[in-house]
Amino acid sequence: MLLSDMRLIGIAGATASGKTTIAQGLIAHFGAETNRFSKILATIATEAGLPTDKESLQRLSTALRSNLGESVLAHGMCEWVKGSSASTIVVEGLRRKTDIELLAKVAEETGRAWTFLYVDVPFETRFERFRSREGTATLEEFTTLDEQECEQELPLIKENAHLVLDNASRTSKEVIAQAIAFIER
């Protein structure tokens, strides 16, 4: 395997922007290993006997970062990346600048090419997707999720993306193809 084939791909975007769909396309194409920040949180919540719904995980994230430092989850993710032997790794759910900085650093330390993708979708489209996924979700419930502390840095980190993917006006297949072409350039 060539060193240039070693990749670490980070994906960020607001709730219901299509991060998981994009990640699944990249995983299928590259044979990548994947992890999500929400998976780390769900594991902690499950072990502690806490609920694992989106709002509860958001509150847990805020509590952990407030008490243990802004980068606690990113450090955990970086340790996971260091332990992976996969040639391509996709990390989904970046939320903060520190997530990006630490993952970029671990990419360099492990000889991986670093690519940071941001999935961009208007609020109204995201709400419709969320409602179709969650069933009876109301606009008020979705707005509450969207205004949580862990969502607040998203506009700032979007500016640091290597590629912003418009996942509203094209098919998922087209967006995934755009991401793959960018990563393989």
C-alpha positions in Angstrom: 0.0 0.0 0.0 1.3 3.4 -0.9 1.5 6.0 1.8 -0.6 8.2 -0.5 -3.4 5.6 -0.2 -3.6 6.3 3.6 -6.5 8.6 4.2 -8.4 10.2 7.1 -11.7 11.8 6.0 -13.7 14.0 8.5 -17.3 14.8 7.8 -19.3 17.6 9.4 -22.7 19.0 8.9 -25.9 19.9 10.8 -28.5 17.4 11.9 -30.1 15.6 8.9 -27.7 17.1 6.4 -26.8 13.7 5.0 -23.5 13.0 6.8 -24.2 9.3 7.3 -25.3 8.8 3.7 -22.1 10.5 2.4 -20.0 8.4 4.8 -21.7 5.2 3.7 -20.9 6.1 0.0 -17.2 6.7 1.0 -17.0 3.6 3.0 -18.4 1.5 0.1 -16.0 3.1 -2.4 -12.8 3.1 -0.3 -13.5 0.0 1.9 -13.1 2.4 4.8 -13.4 1.9 8.5 -15.6 4.4 10.2 -16.5 5.9 13.5 -18.8 8.6 14.6 -18.7 11.1 17.5 -22.3 10.1 18.3 -21.2 6.4 18.6 -18.7 7.3 21.3 -21.4 9.3 23.1 -24.0 6.5 22.7 -21.5 4.0 24.1 -20.9 6.2 27.2 -24.6 6.7 27.6 -25.4 3.0 27.3 -22.8 2.0 29.8 -24.1 4.6 32.3 -27.7 3.6 31.7 -28.6 6.9 30.1 -31.0 7.5 27.2 -29.4 7.5 23.7 -31.8 9.8 21.8 -30.2 12.7 19.9 -31.1 15.4 22.4 -29.7 13.3 25.3 -26.5 12.7 23.4 -26.2 16.4 22.7 -26.6 17.2 26.5 -24.0 14.5 27.3 -21.6 16.0 24.8 -21.9 19.4 26.4 -21.5 18.0 29.9 -18.4 16.0 29.0 -16.8 18.9 27.2 -17.7 21.3 30.0 -16.3 19.1 32.7 -13.4 17.3 31.0 -12.3 19.9 28.4 -13.4 20.9 24.9 -11.3 18.3 23.2 -12.2 15.2 25.3 -14.2 13.5 22.5 -11.7 14.5 19.8 -8.8 13.0 21.9 -10.8 9.7 22.2 -11.4 9.7 18.4 -7.8 10.4 17.7 -6.8 7.4 19.8 -9.2 5.2 17.9 -7.7 6.5 14.6 -4.2 5.7 15.8 -5.2 2.2 16.6 -6.8 1.5 13.3 -4.9 -0.4 10.6 -7.4 0.5 7.9 -6.0 2.4 4.9 -9.0 4.8 4.8 -10.9 6.0 7.8 -14.0 8.1 7.8 -14.9 10.0 10.9 -18.4 11.4 11.0 -20.0 14.1 13.2 -17.2 16.7 13.7 -18.7 19.6 15.6 -15.9 21.9 16.8 -12.7 23.5 15.5 -10.7 21.4 18.0 -12.1 18.2 16.4 -10.7 19.3 13.1 -7.4 20.5 14.4 -6.7 17.3 16.4 -7.8 15.0 13.6 -5.6 16.9 11.1 -2.7 16.5 13.5 -3.3 12.7 13.9 -3.6 12.4 10.2 -0.1 13.9 9.8 1.3 11.8 12.7 0.0 8.6 11.1 1.0 9.5 7.5 -2.6 9.9 6.3 -3.9 12.4 3.8 -6.4 14.6 5.6 -9.7 15.7 4.0 -12.4 17.6 5.8 -15.8 17.6 4.1 -18.8 19.8 5.2 -22.3 18.7 4.1 -24.5 21.8 3.6 -28.3 21.7 3.4 -30.8 24.4 4.2 -32.7 24.3 7.5 -36.1 23.5 5.8 -34.7 20.6 3.8 -33.0 19.2 6.9 -36.3 19.5 8.9 -38.2 17.5 6.2 -35.5 14.8 6.2 -35.5 14.6 10.0 -39.3 14.4 10.1 -39.4 11.6 7.6 -36.7 9.8 9.5 -38.1 10.4 13.0 -41.8 10.2 12.2 -43.7 12.7 14.3 -41.0 15.3 15.0 -42.3 18.9 15.1 -40.6 22.0 13.9 -40.2 23.1 17.5 -38.4 19.9 18.4 -36.1 20.1 15.4 -35.4 23.8 16.1 -34.5 22.9 19.7 -32.0 20.2 18.5 -30.6 22.7 15.9 -30.0 25.3 18.6 -28.1 23.0 21.1 -24.7 24.1 22.2 -22.9 21.4 20.2 -24.4 22.7 16.9 -23.2 26.3 17.4 -19.7 26.0 15.9 -20.8 24.5 12.7 -21.0 27.7 10.7 -17.4 28.5 11.8 -16.0 25.1 10.9 -17.7 25.1 7.6 -15.1 27.8 6.6 -12.3 25.4 7.3 -13.7 22.6 5.0 -11.6 21.4 2.1 -14.8 20.9 0.3 -18.4 22.0 1.0 -20.9 19.6 -0.4 -24.3 20.9 -1.5 -26.5 18.0 -0.5 -29.8 19.7 -1.2 -30.0 20.3 -5.0 -28.4 17.1 -6.2 -28.8 13.4 -5.6 -26.8 11.7 -2.9 -25.1 9.6 -5.6 -23.9 12.9 -7.3 -22.7 14.3 -4.0 -20.8 11.1 -3.1 -19.2 11.1 -6.6 -18.1 14.7 -6.1 -16.6 13.9 -2.7 -14.8 10.8 -4.1 -13.4 12.8 -7.1 -12.1 15.5 -4.7 -10.5 13.0 -2.3 -8.8 11.1 -5.1 -7.5 14.2 -6.9 
